[in-house]
Amino acid sequence: MKHISRRSFALTSLASLGVTAACGNGIGSRGSSVIDARVDRTLSYLYSNYPATQDLRDKSAGQLVMPLVTEAGFGFGGGYGRGALQVGGTTVDYYSATKGSFGLQIGALQYAHVLFFMTEEALMGFRRSEGWAVGGDVKYAFSDRGENLRAETTTITAPVVAVIFGQAGLQIGATLDGVKYTRIIP
């Protein structure tokens, strides 16, 4: 019987993670039309199930919609998703979200999220960057048990508000820590 080293195991895990993370995210698909359809369905779901997000939409300068982000990990972890930036209800750019992590983790998770850029400066800073990473200026709006959106006072004044929803999987929680967004051409 062949002995598998920890290094071989880790490299094999990362390779399979890349394949797993790519599943269902539109890779090798019809590109922008698939992303646009997913974005439309995601926004429809968000606004019907969490009506308070319509107020965020109306006050925001733009929204980055990531319809499906897939994360998986076993020691090493990663995630990937593709979405679109909308300004005034129109898609202006397409983005990928990538995430890597290391630590005590096991499982897989899928979720959707929307970043609401509450100021023109925040939106322009995002659009001008080569690769934008989530930082301390992002505040989270959470859903409570009654499926109502709840945001703290600091969230309302934040330049970027993140709403994470539609979680499915076996990892504990979903955050956007360490996520990097990069403009793509689908």
C-alpha positions as CSV (number, residue, x, y, z in Angstrom):
1,M,0.0,0.0,0.0
2,K,1.3,3.4,-1.0
3,H,1.8,5.9,1.9
4,I,0.4,9.4,1.2
5,S,2.3,12.3,2.7
6,R,0.6,15.3,4.3
7,R,1.9,17.5,1.6
8,S,0.4,15.3,-1.2
9,F,-2.9,15.1,0.7
10,A,-3.0,19.0,1.0
11,L,-2.1,19.5,-2.7
12,T,-4.8,16.9,-3.7
13,S,-7.3,18.6,-1.4
14,L,-6.6,22.0,-2.9
15,A,-6.9,20.7,-6.4
16,S,-10.2,19.0,-5.7
17,L,-11.4,22.2,-3.9
18,G,-10.8,24.2,-7.0
19,V,-13.0,21.8,-9.0
20,T,-15.6,21.8,-6.3
21,A,-15.7,25.6,-6.0
22,A,-16.1,25.9,-9.7
23,C,-19.2,23.7,-9.8
24,G,-22.3,25.7,-10.3
25,N,-20.6,29.0,-10.7
26,G,-20.9,29.5,-14.4
27,I,-17.3,28.5,-15.4
28,G,-17.3,27.4,-19.0
29,S,-20.8,28.6,-19.5
30,R,-22.5,31.1,-21.7
31,G,-20.9,33.9,-19.7
32,S,-22.7,37.2,-19.1
33,S,-26.2,36.0,-19.9
34,V,-25.9,33.2,-17.3
35,I,-24.6,35.6,-14.7
36,D,-27.3,38.2,-15.5
37,A,-30.0,35.6,-15.2
38,R,-28.7,34.5,-11.8
39,V,-28.3,38.1,-10.6
40,D,-31.9,38.8,-11.5
41,R,-33.2,35.8,-9.7
42,T,-31.0,36.6,-6.7
43,L,-32.3,40.1,-6.4
44,S,-35.9,39.1,-6.9
45,Y,-35.5,36.6,-4.0
46,L,-33.7,39.1,-1.8
47,Y,-36.3,41.9,-2.3
48,S,-39.3,39.5,-1.8
49,N,-37.9,37.7,1.3
50,Y,-36.2,40.7,2.9
51,P,-38.2,43.8,1.9
52,A,-36.0,46.1,4.0
53,T,-33.2,45.6,1.5
54,Q,-35.3,47.6,-1.0
55,D,-34.6,50.7,1.1
56,L,-30.8,49.9,1.0
57,R,-31.1,49.5,-2.8
58,D,-32.9,52.8,-3.2
59,K,-30.3,54.7,-1.0
60,S,-27.2,53.0,-2.6
61,A,-25.0,54.1,-5.4
62,G,-24.7,50.6,-6.7
63,Q,-24.8,46.9,-5.7
64,L,-22.4,44.0,-6.3
65,V,-24.6,40.9,-6.5
66,M,-22.9,37.5,-6.0
67,P,-25.7,34.9,-6.7
68,L,-23.7,31.9,-5.6
69,V,-20.4,31.6,-3.7
70,T,-19.2,28.1,-3.0
71,E,-16.7,27.5,-0.1
72,A,-15.1,24.3,0.9
73,G,-12.3,23.4,3.3
74,F,-10.5,20.7,5.2
75,G,-7.7,22.5,6.9
76,F,-7.1,24.5,3.8
77,G,-10.1,26.1,2.3
78,G,-11.2,28.3,-0.5
79,G,-14.2,29.7,-2.2
80,Y,-15.3,31.2,-5.6
81,G,-18.2,32.9,-7.2
82,R,-19.1,35.2,-10.0
83,G,-21.5,38.1,-10.1
84,A,-22.3,41.5,-11.5
85,L,-22.1,45.1,-10.4
86,Q,-25.3,47.0,-11.0
87,V,-25.7,50.8,-11.0
88,G,-29.2,52.1,-11.5
89,G,-30.5,48.6,-12.1
90,T,-28.2,48.0,-15.0
91,T,-25.1,45.7,-15.1
92,V,-22.0,47.7,-15.6
93,D,-19.2,45.1,-14.8
94,Y,-18.7,41.5,-13.9
95,Y,-16.7,40.3,-11.0
96,S,-15.3,37.1,-9.4
97,A,-15.0,36.6,-5.7
98,T,-12.2,34.4,-4.4
99,K,-11.4,33.4,-0.8
100,G,-8.6,31.4,0.7
101,S,-8.2,30.3,4.3
102,F,-6.2,28.0,6.5
103,G,-7.1,26.7,10.0
104,L,-9.5,24.5,11.8
105,Q,-12.2,24.0,9.3
106,I,-14.1,21.2,7.6
107,G,-17.1,21.3,5.3
108,A,-18.7,23.1,2.4
109,L,-21.1,26.0,2.2
110,Q,-22.9,27.9,-0.5
111,Y,-24.5,31.3,-0.1
112,A,-25.4,34.5,-2.0
113,H,-24.4,38.0,-1.0
114,V,-25.0,41.6,-2.1
115,L,-22.7,44.5,-1.3
116,F,-24.6,47.8,-1.2
117,F,-22.3,50.7,-1.9
118,M,-23.9,53.5,0.1
119,T,-21.7,56.3,-1.1
120,E,-20.5,57.3,-4.6
121,E,-17.0,57.4,-3.2
122,A,-17.2,53.8,-2.0
123,L,-18.5,52.7,-5.4
124,M,-15.8,54.5,-7.3
125,G,-13.1,53.2,-5.0
126,F,-14.4,49.7,-5.7
127,R,-14.5,50.2,-9.5
128,R,-11.1,51.8,-9.7
129,S,-9.3,49.1,-7.8
130,E,-7.3,46.3,-9.4
131,G,-8.6,43.8,-6.9
132,W,-10.8,45.0,-3.9
133,A,-10.7,43.1,-0.6
134,V,-13.4,43.4,2.1
135,G,-12.1,45.6,4.8
136,G,-13.2,47.2,8.1
137,D,-15.5,49.7,6.3
138,V,-18.0,46.9,5.4
139,K,-20.9,46.5,7.9
140,Y,-23.2,43.5,7.9
141,A,-27.0,43.5,8.0
142,F,-28.3,40.3,9.5
143,S,-31.6,38.5,9.3
144,D,-33.3,37.7,12.6
145,R,-35.5,34.7,13.3
146,G,-38.5,36.4,11.8
147,E,-36.7,36.8,8.5
148,N,-36.6,40.5,8.9
149,L,-33.5,42.5,8.1
150,R,-31.9,44.0,11.1
151,A,-29.1,46.5,10.9
152,E,-27.3,48.4,13.7
153,T,-27.1,52.2,13.6
154,T,-23.5,52.0,12.4
155,T,-24.5,49.8,9.5
156,I,-26.8,52.6,8.1
157,T,-23.9,55.1,8.0
158,A,-21.3,52.6,6.6
159,P,-20.0,53.2,3.1
160,V,-20.6,49.5,2.2
161,V,-23.3,47.2,3.7
162,A,-23.1,43.4,3.1
163,V,-26.2,41.2,3.1
164,I,-25.5,37.4,3.2
165,F,-28.4,35.1,2.6
166,G,-29.5,31.7,1.2
167,Q,-26.9,29.8,3.1
168,A,-26.8,26.0,2.6
169,G,-24.1,23.6,3.7
170,L,-22.3,22.2,6.6
171,Q,-19.8,24.9,7.6
172,I,-20.6,27.2,10.5
173,G,-21.5,30.8,9.3
174,A,-20.5,32.8,6.3
175,T,-18.5,36.0,6.4
176,L,-16.8,37.9,3.7
177,D,-13.4,38.2,5.6
178,G,-10.6,37.6,3.2
179,V,-12.7,37.8,0.0
180,K,-11.1,39.5,-2.9
181,Y,-13.2,40.8,-5.8
182,T,-11.7,41.1,-9.3
183,R,-13.2,42.4,-12.5
184,I,-13.7,39.7,-15.1
185,I,-14.8,39.4,-18.7
186,P,-17.3,36.4,-18.8
